[in-house]
Amino acid sequence: MNLEKVVFGFFVVLAATLNFGFFIGDIGDPELHNKYELYAAVVVNLIATVLKFGDRTQIGAVHLATSLVADLQLIGASLMYVYADHISSAGLTEGWTASIVSLSGGALLANVVSVVLLVVETTSSHRG
């Protein structure tokens, strides 16, 4: 067992599950989407991105690209959350919540692609 691969896989899967946890629920109901779960998803995604910088293979480049997409969308969702919750006079409305959850949904898709790549890479490494 390679500890580096365990840590890498841990952060990739944790990023996807945290993102899923924030995404799940009625898209317009702010009570169902915990902001701390979103912030945790951002932090874990950033850690997973840093871990992907060392891989110089083609699949590693795709891993990095998917992680950067997830980071971009989660950071955008976080900025929208902060704006809606602390700056906007309307507060965290159903429309703001739907936009934030939609961005996290895009990040979730990128994280699912990353998990699929991880599984494909793991299964192919045992054959060769």
N, CA, C and O atoms as CSV, one atom per row, in Angstrom:
chain,resi,resn,atom,element,x,y,z
A,1,MET,N,N,0.847,-1.188,0.000
A,1,MET,CA,C,0.000,0.000,0.000
A,1,MET,C,C,0.886,1.243,0.000
A,1,MET,O,O,1.836,1.349,0.775
A,2,ASN,N,N,0.553,2.174,-0.884
A,2,ASN,CA,C,1.302,3.412,-1.013
A,2,ASN,C,C,0.559,4.518,-0.246
A,2,ASN,O,O,-0.559,4.879,-0.613
A,3,LEU,N,N,1.175,5.051,0.811
A,3,LEU,CA,C,0.517,6.061,1.653
A,3,LEU,C,C,0.169,7.325,0.862
A,3,LEU,O,O,-0.863,7.951,1.104
A,4,GLU,N,N,1.037,7.694,-0.088
A,4,GLU,CA,C,0.775,8.884,-0.904
A,4,GLU,C,C,-0.515,8.731,-1.701
A,4,GLU,O,O,-1.300,9.672,-1.816
A,5,LYS,N,N,-0.727,7.533,-2.251
A,5,LYS,CA,C,-1.957,7.291,-3.023
A,5,LYS,C,C,-3.185,7.239,-2.117
A,5,LYS,O,O,-4.279,7.626,-2.529
A,6,VAL,N,N,-3.007,6.763,-0.889
A,6,VAL,CA,C,-4.120,6.746,0.068
A,6,VAL,C,C,-4.551,8.174,0.395
A,6,VAL,O,O,-5.742,8.485,0.394
A,7,VAL,N,N,-3.582,9.036,0.674
A,7,VAL,CA,C,-3.892,10.439,1.001
A,7,VAL,C,C,-4.535,11.128,-0.197
A,7,VAL,O,O,-5.511,11.864,-0.050
A,8,PHE,N,N,-3.984,10.886,-1.380
A,8,PHE,CA,C,-4.541,11.475,-2.600
A,8,PHE,C,C,-5.987,11.032,-2.805
A,8,PHE,O,O,-6.868,11.860,-3.036
A,9,GLY,N,N,-6.226,9.738,-2.722
A,9,GLY,CA,C,-7.587,9.218,-2.893
A,9,GLY,C,C,-8.522,9.715,-1.816
A,9,GLY,O,O,-9.688,10.001,-2.087
A,10,PHE,N,N,-8.017,9.821,-0.583
A,10,PHE,CA,C,-8.827,10.325,0.523
A,10,PHE,C,C,-9.337,11.725,0.231
A,10,PHE,O,O,-10.526,11.996,0.394
A,11,PHE,N,N,-8.456,12.613,-0.198
A,11,PHE,CA,C,-8.873,13.990,-0.435
A,11,PHE,C,C,-9.774,14.112,-1.665
A,11,PHE,O,O,-10.686,14.938,-1.676
A,12,VAL,N,N,-9.537,13.314,-2.684
A,12,VAL,CA,C,-10.395,13.357,-3.870
A,12,VAL,C,C,-11.815,12.914,-3.516
A,12,VAL,O,O,-12.789,13.556,-3.908
A,13,VAL,N,N,-11.923,11.826,-2.782
A,13,VAL,CA,C,-13.255,11.320,-2.417
A,13,VAL,C,C,-13.914,12.228,-1.377
A,13,VAL,O,O,-15.121,12.462,-1.444
A,14,LEU,N,N,-13.139,12.743,-0.416
A,14,LEU,CA,C,-13.706,13.654,0.586
A,14,LEU,C,C,-14.219,14.936,-0.076
A,14,LEU,O,O,-15.272,15.453,0.297
A,15,ALA,N,N,-13.480,15.438,-1.046
A,15,ALA,CA,C,-13.943,16.638,-1.763
A,15,ALA,C,C,-15.275,16.372,-2.455
A,15,ALA,O,O,-16.177,17.208,-2.412
A,16,ALA,N,N,-15.397,15.224,-3.086
A,16,ALA,CA,C,-16.643,14.892,-3.787
A,16,ALA,C,C,-17.794,14.706,-2.801
A,16,ALA,O,O,-18.911,15.150,-3.067
A,17,THR,N,N,-17.537,14.058,-1.673
A,17,THR,CA,C,-18.632,13.806,-0.734
A,17,THR,C,C,-19.079,15.083,-0.014
A,17,THR,O,O,-20.271,15.278,0.222
A,18,LEU,N,N,-18.130,15.942,0.332
A,18,LEU,CA,C,-18.515,17.230,0.944
A,18,LEU,C,C,-19.330,18.070,-0.035
A,18,LEU,O,O,-20.325,18.694,0.333
A,19,ASN,N,N,-18.890,18.071,-1.270
A,19,ASN,CA,C,-19.617,18.811,-2.304
A,19,ASN,C,C,-21.020,18.250,-2.480
A,19,ASN,O,O,-21.979,19.009,-2.622
A,20,PHE,N,N,-21.145,16.939,-2.474
A,20,PHE,CA,C,-22.455,16.295,-2.602
A,20,PHE,C,C,-23.340,16.641,-1.413
A,20,PHE,O,O,-24.532,16.905,-1.571
A,21,GLY,N,N,-22.749,16.638,-0.224
A,21,GLY,CA,C,-23.516,16.968,0.973
A,21,GLY,C,C,-24.093,18.361,0.930
A,21,GLY,O,O,-25.213,18.585,1.390
A,22,PHE,N,N,-23.343,19.304,0.385
A,22,PHE,CA,C,-23.875,20.662,0.258
A,22,PHE,C,C,-24.926,20.727,-0.845
A,22,PHE,O,O,-25.929,21.427,-0.705
A,23,PHE,N,N,-24.706,20.013,-1.927
A,23,PHE,CA,C,-25.568,20.103,-3.112
A,23,PHE,C,C,-26.953,19.492,-2.889
A,23,PHE,O,O,-27.948,19.997,-3.408
A,24,ILE,N,N,-27.012,18.418,-2.128
A,24,ILE,CA,C,-28.260,17.667,-1.987
A,24,ILE,C,C,-29.318,18.487,-1.233
A,24,ILE,O,O,-29.010,19.167,-0.254
A,25,GLY,N,N,-30.547,18.410,-1.699
A,25,GLY,CA,C,-31.650,19.126,-1.067
A,25,GLY,C,C,-32.342,20.043,-2.053
A,25,GLY,O,O,-31.894,20.211,-3.187
A,26,ASP,N,N,-33.443,20.637,-1.606
A,26,ASP,CA,C,-34.201,21.564,-2.442
A,26,ASP,C,C,-33.290,22.719,-2.866
A,26,ASP,O,O,-32.640,23.344,-2.028
A,27,ILE,N,N,-33.251,22.991,-4.150
A,27,ILE,CA,C,-32.269,23.936,-4.689
A,27,ILE,C,C,-32.485,25.367,-4.190
A,27,ILE,O,O,-31.531,26.144,-4.143
A,28,GLY,N,N,-33.686,25.722,-3.827
A,28,GLY,CA,C,-33.953,27.094,-3.424
A,28,GLY,C,C,-34.109,27.313,-1.929
A,28,GLY,O,O,-34.340,28.442,-1.496
A,29,ASP,N,N,-33.990,26.277,-1.142
A,29,ASP,CA,C,-34.192,26.389,0.298
A,29,ASP,C,C,-32.847,26.574,1.010
A,29,ASP,O,O,-32.065,25.628,1.103
A,30,PRO,N,N,-32.568,27.784,1.514
A,30,PRO,CA,C,-31.263,28.021,2.148
A,30,PRO,C,C,-31.060,27.239,3.444
A,30,PRO,O,O,-29.924,27.059,3.882
A,31,GLU,N,N,-32.131,26.779,4.053
A,31,GLU,CA,C,-32.003,26.012,5.298
A,31,GLU,C,C,-31.368,24.638,5.073
A,31,GLU,O,O,-30.828,24.042,6.005
A,32,LEU,N,N,-31.432,24.140,3.845
A,32,LEU,CA,C,-30.923,22.795,3.549
A,32,LEU,C,C,-29.466,22.780,3.099
A,32,LEU,O,O,-28.891,21.708,2.912
A,33,HIS,N,N,-28.862,23.956,2.921
A,33,HIS,CA,C,-27.488,24.031,2.410
A,33,HIS,C,C,-26.625,24.781,3.417
A,33,HIS,O,O,-26.674,26.007,3.517
A,34,ASN,N,N,-25.836,24.011,4.158
A,34,ASN,CA,C,-25.020,24.561,5.241
A,34,ASN,C,C,-23.783,25.253,4.667
A,34,ASN,O,O,-23.031,24.668,3.887
A,35,LYS,N,N,-23.588,26.521,5.072
A,35,LYS,CA,C,-22.450,27.274,4.540
A,35,LYS,C,C,-21.114,26.694,4.991
A,35,LYS,O,O,-20.128,26.789,4.262
A,36,TYR,N,N,-21.064,26.102,6.166
A,36,TYR,CA,C,-19.800,25.530,6.627
A,36,TYR,C,C,-19.421,24.296,5.810
A,36,TYR,O,O,-18.238,24.009,5.624
A,37,GLU,N,N,-20.414,23.579,5.331
A,37,GLU,CA,C,-20.134,22.434,4.456
A,37,GLU,C,C,-19.576,22.926,3.120
A,37,GLU,O,O,-18.689,22.298,2.542
A,38,LEU,N,N,-20.101,24.052,2.634
A,38,LEU,CA,C,-19.563,24.640,1.403
A,38,LEU,C,C,-18.127,25.080,1.610
A,38,LEU,O,O,-17.271,24.818,0.766
A,39,TYR,N,N,-17.851,25.746,2.721
A,39,TYR,CA,C,-16.488,26.210,2.976
A,39,TYR,C,C,-15.536,25.020,3.160
A,39,TYR,O,O,-14.390,25.074,2.714
A,40,ALA,N,N,-15.998,23.955,3.809
A,40,ALA,CA,C,-15.168,22.753,3.955
A,40,ALA,C,C,-14.886,22.136,2.581
A,40,ALA,O,O,-13.779,21.661,2.324
A,41,ALA,N,N,-15.889,22.146,1.705
A,41,ALA,CA,C,-15.698,21.610,0.353
A,41,ALA,C,C,-14.647,22.427,-0.403
A,41,ALA,O,O,-13.842,21.867,-1.147
A,42,VAL,N,N,-14.657,23.742,-0.213
A,42,VAL,CA,C,-13.664,24.595,-0.876
A,42,VAL,C,C,-12.264,24.251,-0.379
A,42,VAL,O,O,-11.345,24.079,-1.179
A,43,VAL,N,N,-12.100,24.150,0.930
A,43,VAL,CA,C,-10.776,23.885,1.500
A,43,VAL,C,C,-10.259,22.515,1.063
A,43,VAL,O,O,-9.102,22.388,0.663
A,44,VAL,N,N,-11.104,21.498,1.138
A,44,VAL,CA,C,-10.664,20.148,0.769
A,44,VAL,C,C,-10.377,20.074,-0.733
A,44,VAL,O,O,-9.442,19.389,-1.149
A,45,ASN,N,N,-11.167,20.769,-1.543
A,45,ASN,CA,C,-10.884,20.800,-2.981
A,45,ASN,C,C,-9.551,21.467,-3.272
A,45,ASN,O,O,-8.809,21.018,-4.146
A,46,LEU,N,N,-9.239,22.537,-2.546
A,46,LEU,CA,C,-7.949,23.206,-2.752
A,46,LEU,C,C,-6.792,22.291,-2.353
A,46,LEU,O,O,-5.762,22.264,-3.026
A,47,ILE,N,N,-6.956,21.544,-1.267
A,47,ILE,CA,C,-5.914,20.590,-0.856
A,47,ILE,C,C,-5.751,19.508,-1.918
A,47,ILE,O,O,-4.629,19.138,-2.264
A,48,ALA,N,N,-6.869,19.001,-2.436
A,48,ALA,CA,C,-6.802,17.970,-3.481
A,48,ALA,C,C,-6.119,18.514,-4.733
A,48,ALA,O,O,-5.391,17.790,-5.411
A,49,THR,N,N,-6.353,19.788,-5.037
A,49,THR,CA,C,-5.705,20.393,-6.203
A,49,THR,C,C,-4.192,20.447,-6.014
A,49,THR,O,O,-3.436,20.135,-6.933
A,50,VAL,N,N,-3.761,20.839,-4.839
A,50,VAL,CA,C,-2.324,20.916,-4.570
A,50,VAL,C,C,-1.696,19.526,-4.694
A,50,VAL,O,O,-0.587,19.391,-5.211
A,51,LEU,N,N,-2.392,18.507,-4.227
A,51,LEU,CA,C,-1.866,17.145,-4.313
A,51,LEU,C,C,-1.732,16.673,-5.755
A,51,LEU,O,O,-0.913,15.805,-6.057
A,52,LYS,N,N,-2.535,17.243,-6.641
A,52,LYS,CA,C,-2.512,16.818,-8.045
A,52,LYS,C,C,-1.412,17.494,-8.850
A,52,LYS,O,O,-1.150,17.091,-9.983
A,53,PHE,N,N,-0.766,18.507,-8.296
A,53,PHE,CA,C,0.271,19.220,-9.043
A,53,PHE,C,C,1.476,18.341,-9.375
A,53,PHE,O,O,2.143,18.581,-10.381
A,54,GLY,N,N,1.769,17.345,-8.567
A,54,GLY,CA,C,2.964,16.547,-8.779
A,54,GLY,C,C,2.849,15.491,-9.861
A,54,GLY,O,O,3.867,14.966,-10.312
A,55,ASP,N,N,1.648,15.168,-10.287
A,55,ASP,CA,C,1.456,14.103,-11.271
A,55,ASP,C,C,1.660,14.661,-12.683
A,55,ASP,O,O,0.929,15.554,-13.110
A,56,ARG,N,N,2.652,14.133,-13.403
A,56,ARG,CA,C,2.981,14.652,-14.730
A,56,ARG,C,C,2.452,13.784,-15.870
A,56,ARG,O,O,2.826,13.992,-17.024
A,57,THR,N,N,1.601,12.830,-15.567
A,57,THR,CA,C,1.036,11.981,-16.600
A,57,THR,C,C,-0.153,12.674,-17.275
A,57,THR,O,O,-0.622,13.711,-16.806
A,58,GLN,N,N,-0.632,12.094,-18.375
A,58,GLN,CA,C,-1.792,12.656,-19.064
A,58,GLN,C,C,-3.027,12.611,-18.182
A,58,GLN,O,O,-3.789,13.576,-18.120
A,59,ILE,N,N,-3.223,11.500,-17.505
A,59,ILE,CA,C,-4.392,11.402,-16.617
A,59,ILE,C,C,-4.235,12.348,-15.427
A,59,ILE,O,O,-5.228,12.835,-14.885
A,60,GLY,N,N,-3.014,12.605,-15.028
A,60,GLY,CA,C,-2.766,13.576,-13.966
A,60,GLY,C,C,-3.139,14.982,-14.399
A,60,GLY,O,O,-3.639,15.771,-13.596
A,61,ALA,N,N,-2.899,15.298,-15.664
A,61,ALA,CA,C,-3.288,16.610,-16.186
A,61,ALA,C,C,-4.808,16.760,-16.198
A,61,ALA,O,O,-5.331,17.834,-15.897
A,62,VAL,N,N,-5.508,15.700,-16.540
A,62,VAL,CA,C,-6.969,15.753,-16.540
A,62,VAL,C,C,-7.485,15.847,-15.102
A,62,VAL,O,O,-8.450,16.562,-14.832
A,63,HIS,N,N,-6.837,15.120,-14.177
A,63,HIS,CA,C,-7.168,15.231,-12.751
A,63,HIS,C,C,-7.057,16.686,-12.302
A,63,HIS,O,O,-7.955,17.217,-11.648
A,64,LEU,N,N,-5.953,17.313,-12.658
A,64,LEU,CA,C,-5.714,18.698,-12.255
A,64,LEU,C,C,-6.761,19.626,-12.871
A,64,LEU,O,O,-7.262,20.533,-12.206
A,65,ALA,N,N,-7.085,19.397,-14.134
A,65,ALA,CA,C,-8.082,20.246,-14.804
A,65,ALA,C,C,-9.445,20.129,-14.136
A,65,ALA,O,O,-10.119,21.138,-13.923
A,66,THR,N,N,-9.853,18.922,-13.805
A,66,THR,CA,C,-11.157,18.758,-13.147
A,66,THR,C,C,-11.159,19.412,-11.769
A,66,THR,O,O,-12.161,19.986,-11.343
A,67,SER,N,N,-10.036,19.317,-11.087
A,67,SER,CA,C,-9.947,19.917,-9.766
A,67,SER,C,C,-9.982,21.445,-9.853
A,67,SER,O,O,-10.601,22.102,-9.015
A,68,LEU,N,N,-9.326,22.001,-10.855
A,68,LEU,CA,C,-9.346,23.453,-11.024
A,68,LEU,C,C,-10.754,23.945,-11.349
A,68,LEU,O,O,-11.171,25.002,-10.877
A,69,VAL,N,N,-11.479,23.180,-12.151
A,69,VAL,CA,C,-12.868,23.534,-12.459
A,69,VAL,C,C,-13.710,23.520,-11.184
A,69,VAL,O,O,-14.490,24.439,-10.934
A,70,ALA,N,N,-13.543,22.473,-10.386
A,70,ALA,CA,C,-14.301,22.386,-9.131
A,70,ALA,C,C,-13.937,23.535,-8.196
A,70,ALA,O,O,-14.812,24.120,-7.558
A,71,ASP,N,N,-12.641,23.859,-8.114
A,71,ASP,CA,C,-12.211,24.978,-7.264
A,71,ASP,C,C,-12.852,26.278,-7.719
A,71,ASP,O,O,-13.383,27.036,-6.906
A,72,LEU,N,N,-12.800,26.529,-8.998
A,72,LEU,CA,C,-13.346,27.776,-9.534
A,72,LEU,C,C,-14.836,27.907,-9.226
A,72,LEU,O,O,-15.302,28.973,-8.823
A,73,GLN,N,N,-15.567,26.832,-9.415
A,73,GLN,CA,C,-17.008,26.897,-9.178
A,73,GLN,C,C,-17.335,26.992,-7.691
A,73,GLN,O,O,-18.258,27.710,-7.306
A,74,LEU,N,N,-16.595,26.281,-6.859
A,74,LEU,CA,C,-16.852,26.357,-5.420
A,74,LEU,C,C,-16.459,27.710,-4.836
A,74,LEU,O,O,-17.137,28.223,-3.946
A,75,ILE,N,N,-15.376,28.284,-5.330
A,75,ILE,CA,C,-14.991,29.617,-4.862
A,75,ILE,C,C,-16.037,30.640,-5.307
A,75,ILE,O,O,-16.402,31.534,-4.544
A,76,GLY,N,N,-16.510,30.504,-6.532
A,76,GLY,CA,C,-17.588,31.382,-6.996
A,76,GLY,C,C,-18.841,31.233,-6.146
A,76,GLY,O,O,-19.478,32.227,-5.795
A,77,ALA,N,N,-19.194,30.008,-5.819
A,77,ALA,CA,C,-20.366,29.770,-4.969
A,77,ALA,C,C,-20.162,30.384,-3.580
A,77,ALA,O,O,-21.092,30.953,-3.009
A,78,SER,N,N,-18.952,30.267,-3.043
A,78,SER,CA,C,-18.670,30.835,-1.721
A,78,SER,C,C,-18.750,32.356,-1.746
A,78,SER,O,O,-19.300,32.968,-0.831
A,79,LEU,N,N,-18.204,32.964,-2.792
A,79,LEU,CA,C,-18.270,34.421,-2.903
A,79,LEU,C,C,-19.722,34.884,-3.019
A,79,LEU,O,O,-20.114,35.888,-2.425
A,80,MET,N,N,-20.508,34.141,-3.789
A,80,MET,CA,C,-21.927,34.494,-3.908
A,80,MET,C,C,-22.629,34.341,-2.559
A,80,MET,O,O,-23.477,35.160,-2.205
A,81,TYR,N,N,-22.280,33.305,-1.812
A,81,TYR,CA,C,-22.893,33.083,-0.497
A,81,TYR,C,C,-22.564,34.240,0.443
A,81,TYR,O,O,-23.441,34.761,1.132
A,82,VAL,N,N,-21.293,34.633,0.463
A,82,VAL,CA,C,-20.879,35.736,1.341
A,82,VAL,C,C,-21.589,37.023,0.925
A,82,VAL,O,O,-22.071,37.768,1.778
A,83,TYR,N,N,-21.655,37.286,-0.370
A,83,TYR,CA,C,-22.328,38.504,-0.837
A,83,TYR,C,C,-23.807,38.494,-0.443
A,83,TYR,O,O,-24.323,39.473,0.096
A,84,ALA,N,N,-24.477,37.380,-0.719
A,84,ALA,CA,C,-25.914,37.308,-0.436
A,84,ALA,C,C,-26.199,37.373,1.055
A,84,ALA,O,O,-27.172,37.996,1.481
A,85,ASP,N,N,-25.351,36.731,1.843
A,85,ASP,CA,C,-25.607,36.634,3.276
A,85,ASP,C,C,-25.201,37.887,4.045
A,85,ASP,O,O,-25.854,38.229,5.031
A,86,HIS,N,N,-24.143,38.580,3.627
A,86,HIS,CA,C,-23.599,39.684,4.417
A,86,HIS,C,C,-23.689,41.051,3.752
A,86,HIS,O,O,-23.677,42.063,4.453
A,87,ILE,N,N,-23.778,41.120,2.431
A,87,ILE,CA,C,-23.717,42.410,1.747
A,87,ILE,C,C,-25.064,42.794,1.137
A,87,ILE,O,O,-25.501,43.937,1.263
A,88,SER,N,N,-25.708,41.858,0.487
A,88,SER,CA,C,-26.962,42.145,-0.200
A,88,SER,C,C,-28.050,42.542,0.798
A,88,SER,O,O,-28.177,41.949,1.870
A,89,SER,N,N,-28.829,43.555,0.425
A,89,SER,CA,C,-29.910,43.990,1.309
A,89,SER,C,C,-31.062,42.984,1.338
A,89,SER,O,O,-31.832,42.940,2.297
A,90,ALA,N,N,-31.172,42.185,0.286
A,90,ALA,CA,C,-32.241,41.187,0.227
A,90,ALA,C,C,-31.925,39.953,1.065
A,90,ALA,O,O,-32.829,39.204,1.436
A,91,GLY,N,N,-30.643,39.741,1.363
A,91,GLY,CA,C,-30.259,38.564,2.139
A,91,GLY,C,C,-30.178,37.318,1.268
A,91,GLY,O,O,-30.180,37.404,0.040
A,92,LEU,N,N,-30.110,36.189,1.900
A,92,LEU,CA,C,-29.975,34.917,1.195
A,92,LEU,C,C,-31.361,34.467,0.726
A,92,LEU,O,O,-32.070,33.759,1.441
A,93,THR,N,N,-31.730,34.884,-0.469
A,93,THR,CA,C,-33.046,34.565,-1.015
A,93,THR,C,C,-33.034,33.211,-1.707
A,93,THR,O,O,-32.002,32.551,-1.819
A,94,GLU,N,N,-34.210,32.824,-2.165
A,94,GLU,CA,C,-34.326,31.563,-2.903
A,94,GLU,C,C,-33.521,31.615,-4.201
A,94,GLU,O,O,-32.909,30.621,-4.592
A,95,GLY,N,N,-33.519,32.751,-4.857
A,95,GLY,CA,C,-32.762,32.910,-6.105
A,95,GLY,C,C,-31.264,32.815,-5.889
A,95,GLY,O,O,-30.567,32.143,-6.649
A,96,TRP,N,N,-30.761,33.488,-4.852
A,96,TRP,CA,C,-29.333,33.398,-4.540
A,96,TRP,C,C,-28.958,31.961,-4.209
A,96,TRP,O,O,-27.937,31.451,-4.670
A,97,THR,N,N,-29.797,31.312,-3.403
A,97,THR,CA,C,-29.510,29.926,-3.007
A,97,THR,C,C,-29.467,29.015,-4.227
A,97,THR,O,O,-28.599,28.149,-4.329
A,98,ALA,N,N,-30.401,29.210,-5.151
A,98,ALA,CA,C,-30.416,28.383,-6.356
A,98,ALA,C,C,-29.139,28.583,-7.170
A,98,ALA,O,O,-28.587,27.623,-7.708
A,99,SER,N,N,-28.670,29.828,-7.260
A,99,SER,CA,C,-27.427,30.084,-8.008
A,99,SER,C,C,-26.228,29.444,-7.324
A,99,SER,O,O,-25.371,28.858,-7.985
A,100,ILE,N,N,-26.168,29.555,-6.006
A,100,ILE,CA,C,-25.049,28.976,-5.249
A,100,ILE,C,C,-25.049,27.452,-5.384
A,100,ILE,O,O,-24.004,26.842,-5.614
A,101,VAL,N,N,-26.215,26.851,-5.242
A,101,VAL,CA,C,-26.307,25.388,-5.343
A,101,VAL,C,C,-26.010,24.926,-6.772
A,101,VAL,O,O,-25.434,23.856,-6.969
A,102,SER,N,N,-26.395,25.715,-7.756
A,102,SER,CA,C,-26.088,25.355,-9.144
A,102,SER,C,C,-24.584,25.331,-9.394
A,102,SER,O,O,-24.066,24.430,-10.054
A,103,LEU,N,N,-23.890,26.336,-8.858
A,103,LEU,CA,C,-22.431,26.336,-9.008
A,103,LEU,C,C,-21.806,25.137,-8.302
A,103,LEU,O,O,-20.873,24.525,-8.821
A,104,SER,N,N,-22.316,24.805,-7.130
A,104,SER,CA,C,-21.771,23.630,-6.430
A,104,SER,C,C,-22.113,22.346,-7.187
A,104,SER,O,O,-21.375,21.364,-7.109
A,105,GLY,N,N,-23.224,22.351,-7.916
A,105,GLY,CA,C,-23.556,21.192,-8.749
A,105,GLY,C,C,-22.566,20.997,-9.881
A,105,GLY,O,O,-22.203,19.869,-10.216
A,106,GLY,N,N,-22.131,22.108,-10.469
A,106,GLY,CA,C,-21.092,22.013,-11.502
A,106,GLY,C,C,-19.799,21.477,-10.931
A,106,GLY,O,O,-19.122,20.657,-11.552
A,107,ALA,N,N,-19.459,21.950,-9.734
A,107,ALA,CA,C,-18.252,21.450,-9.073
A,107,ALA,C,C,-18.400,19.971,-8.731
A,107,ALA,O,O,-17.438,19.207,-8.805
A,108,LEU,N,N,-19.617,19.576,-8.355
A,108,LEU,CA,C,-19.857,18.163,-8.051
A,108,LEU,C,C,-19.623,17.297,-9.284
A,108,LEU,O,O,-19.046,16.215,-9.185
A,109,LEU,N,N,-20.066,17.769,-10.435
A,109,LEU,CA,C,-19.832,17.022,-11.674
A,109,LEU,C,C,-18.330,16.868,-11.937
A,109,LEU,O,O,-17.866,15.789,-12.306
A,110,ALA,N,N,-17.583,17.945,-11.746
A,110,ALA,CA,C,-16.126,17.866,-11.929
A,110,ALA,C,C,-15.505,16.895,-10.922
A,110,ALA,O,O,-14.580,16.157,-11.260
A,111,ASN,N,N,-16.012,16.897,-9.689
A,111,ASN,CA,C,-15.488,15.971,-8.684
A,111,ASN,C,C,-15.833,14.524,-9.013
A,111,ASN,O,O,-15.037,13.621,-8.755
A,112,VAL,N,N,-17.011,14.299,-9.581
A,112,VAL,CA,C,-17.377,12.931,-9.980
A,112,VAL,C,C,-16.440,12.447,-11.091
A,112,VAL,O,O,-16.006,11.295,-11.081
A,113,VAL,N,N,-16.133,13.320,-12.039
A,113,VAL,CA,C,-15.185,12.957,-13.098
A,113,VAL,C,C,-13.829,12.621,-12.488
A,113,VAL,O,O,-13.166,11.677,-12.919
A,114,SER,N,N,-13.422,13.382,-11.497
A,114,SER,CA,C,-12.140,13.126,-10.841
A,114,SER,C,C,-12.142,11.774,-10.124
A,114,SER,O,O,-11.148,11.050,-10.160
A,115,VAL,N,N,-13.250,11.438,-9.479
A,115,VAL,CA,C,-13.340,10.136,-8.796
A,115,VAL,C,C,-13.324,9.003,-9.820
A,115,VAL,O,O,-12.692,7.971,-9.594
A,116,VAL,N,N,-14.012,9.191,-10.938
A,116,VAL,CA,C,-14.013,8.164,-11.988
A,116,VAL,C,C,-12.590,7.976,-12.533
A,116,VAL,O,O,-12.150,6.848,-12.753
A,117,LEU,N,N,-11.884,9.075,-12.745
A,117,LEU,CA,C,-10.493,8.978,-13.210
A,117,LEU,C,C,-9.625,8.247,-12.192
A,117,LEU,O,O,-8.751,7.460,-12.558
A,118,LEU,N,N,-9.873,8.514,-10.914
A,118,LEU,CA,C,-9.110,7.842,-9.862
A,118,LEU,C,C,-9.357,6.340,-9.892
A,118,LEU,O,O,-8.424,5.550,-9.749
A,119,VAL,N,N,-10.608,5.949,-10.077
A,119,VAL,CA,C,-10.938,4.518,-10.134
A,119,VAL,C,C,-10.318,3.880,-11.379
A,119,VAL,O,O,-9.765,2.783,-11.308
A,120,VAL,N,N,-10.412,4.567,-12.513
A,120,VAL,CA,C,-9.838,4.035,-13.757
A,120,VAL,C,C,-8.321,3.890,-13.615
A,120,VAL,O,O,-7.747,2.877,-14.014
A,121,GLU,N,N,-7.686,4.899,-13.049
A,121,GLU,CA,C,-6.244,4.855,-12.859
A,121,GLU,C,C,-5.847,3.731,-11.909
A,121,GLU,O,O,-4.845,3.050,-12.129
A,122,THR,N,N,-6.621,3.542,-10.871
A,122,THR,CA,C,-6.322,2.488,-9.891
A,122,THR,C,C,-6.482,1.109,-10.514
A,122,THR,O,O,-5.633,0.241,-10.316
A,123,THR,N,N,-7.550,0.897,-11.258
A,123,THR,CA,C,-7.767,-0.421,-11.858
A,123,THR,C,C,-6.768,-0.703,-12.968
A,123,THR,O,O,-6.364,-1.852,-13.144
A,124,SER,N,N,-6.360,0.306,-13.719
A,124,SER,CA,C,-5.408,0.077,-14.802
A,124,SER,C,C,-3.993,-0.127,-14.283
A,124,SER,O,O,-3.184,-0.774,-14.948
A,125,SER,N,N,-3.674,0.414,-13.103
A,125,SER,CA,C,-2.321,0.238,-12.561
A,125,SER,C,C,-2.084,-1.195,-12.107
A,125,SER,O,O,-0.936,-1.637,-12.057
A,126,HIS,N,N,-3.134,-1.927,-11.776
A,126,HIS,CA,C,-2.972,-3.319,-11.367
A,126,HIS,C,C,-2.747,-4.232,-12.558
A,126,HIS,O,O,-2.199,-5.323,-12.399
A,127,ARG,N,N,-3.156,-3.813,-13.745
A,127,ARG,CA,C,-2.986,-4.646,-14.945
A,127,ARG,C,C,-1.586,-4.535,-15.507
A,127,ARG,O,O,-1.047,-5.508,-16.037
A,128,GLY,N,N,-0.988,-3.353,-15.397
A,128,GLY,CA,C,0.297,-3.123,-16.042
A,128,GLY,C,C,1.387,-3.275,-15.119
A,128,GLY,O,O,2.546,-3.114,-15.501
